[in-house]
């Protein structure tokens, strides 16, 4: 069954630590700051999108203004007759219209527009296309008007040529012709209704004068064709002039159509600009509310989290204070038990010290015997090394003798070959001697001396052959003897090799025995040193145990001081529940008789520090190749 103290400790383990709680609060605040920043970023992004849309609308409006300005420039160049400016203005106007169409497509791809605005943007295509079509027709009509104006002037020129053929009464025709041409130029320069009316009246006056002149020359056969030709030219001139005027009227309609398209475009752009302004204001208002809402929420959540964290931390500290208070009481009770147990430990340590002294003397004897074994093993190792050297030398001599016997065998074989050659030579000499004897017999008395010589040569050859056969037999026996000796030498050499291998293995075993004996000697020596150290430590433990009782009393006094510190901690945190008497008091350090603060470090603590330093110094003095006592017996501070 769990006590209240163990349950409190278990609950604290299940909860977050103070550092983790602070980290959680800071992380929560950072998370809320991230949310606030994200909301601000999203709001600014939306505002930026609206601004981009508004900028696109402004650019489209600027394109519209540029188209109107370029078209007006074209009209002025038409009046001034600057052909180069006309062409460049028309090309620029069409390029701007294409840019406007592309800009409309870009606006349609914007994601933030609503269905109504999308419909308005789509409606921009119609006036842009109408404006382009009207401008294109206007340019075409203007070119046709130029052709008609040239034709009209040509007709007037032809009429003047015919008038010159009239010879008499032509002055009114010439004057009226010039007046009509002047009216036509005025109409071409400014195509107004008044100029057209003036030009039309001039044509009527010219026709009246022409009719009068034709009436006068009606009876003249030579001038009548001139009058007829002038009537034909007048009819053609009147028809072309009407065509020219109709095109002027059509251009006026096209101008009105372009103005209507421009007004429609400006109207739609104005509506879109108003929409973007409203959208921008709404977005700014929404972003502002979102940011301030997130800031307020973050502030409230941060305050609540801080309050909960502080409250939870204070509660846990109170639980810790209760546990530490209860623990200090148990420590005080345990200090008394430690004091009693220390006396028993001192007696046991004294008996243990006597036993360790006896063990130490036995280990010293065992160490001396082990050192003697190690010395003998080392000497045997040295002798085995000498034996190996001798066996290696004998093996080398046997190999040299084997090579010498092989050389003798080869020499005997070569000598046998030479003897065989001598035998063959003796045989050939014998044959030659026989042939010489036969030839001497054929020669008769003249060859008698030669026959004697041949007989002697034959005898010498037979003796040489006999000696060669005997020598060959001796050499064959020698070869057999040498071969047998060589086989015996090889067997002896193999035996020496086996002996050398066995000697090597024995040397290795002796080396291992010597090394093991040396390690064993070192280990026992270190064990002896460890036992001596144990003897010292046990004696020190005996002395320390006697001091433990005094230390337990000091622990008891420290327990009361710890209770006082806990009282101060309670005063800082805040009291909760029932008050405990005798806990809250001012803490002052204890001072001795001479006015210095009392050091509560016990003799046992100082002795533990000295033993730790002494153990470190021995570890530093130990050589890396030696076997430490801890490899044989594990010695820790808890074993004493």
ABEGO torsion letter per residue (X at the ends): XBBAAAAAAAAAAABBBAAAAAAAAAAAAAAAAAAAAAAAAAAAAAAAAAAAAAAAAAAAAAAAAAAAAAAAAAAAAAAAGBAAAAAAAAAAAAAAAAAAAAAAAAAAABAABBAAAAAAAAAAAAAAAAAAAAAAAAAAAAAAAAAAAAAAAAAAAAAAAAAAAAGBGAAAAAAAAAAAAAAAAAAAABBBAAAAAAAAAAAAAAAAAAAAAAAAAAABAAAAAAAAAAAAAAAAAAAAAAAAAAAAAAAAAAAAAAAAAAAAAAAAAAAAAAAAAAAAAAAAAAAAAAAAAAAAAAAAAAAAAAAAAAAAAAAAAAAAAAAAAAAAAAAAAAAAAAAAAAAAAAAAAAAAAAAAAAAAAAAAAAAAAAAAAAAAAAAAAAAAAAAAAAAAAAAAAAAAAAAAAAAAAAAAAAAAAAAAAAAAAAAAAAAAAAAAAAAAAAAEAAAAAAAAAAAAAAAAAAAAAAAAAAAAAAAAAAAAAAAAAAAAAAAAAAAAAAAAAAAAAAAAAAAAAAAAAAAAAAAAAAAAAAAAAAAAAAAAAAAAAAAAAAAAAAAAAAAAAAAAAAAAAAAAAEBBEBBBBGABBBBBBBBBAAGBBBBABBAAAAAAAAAAAAAAAAAAABBAABBBAAAABBBBAAAX
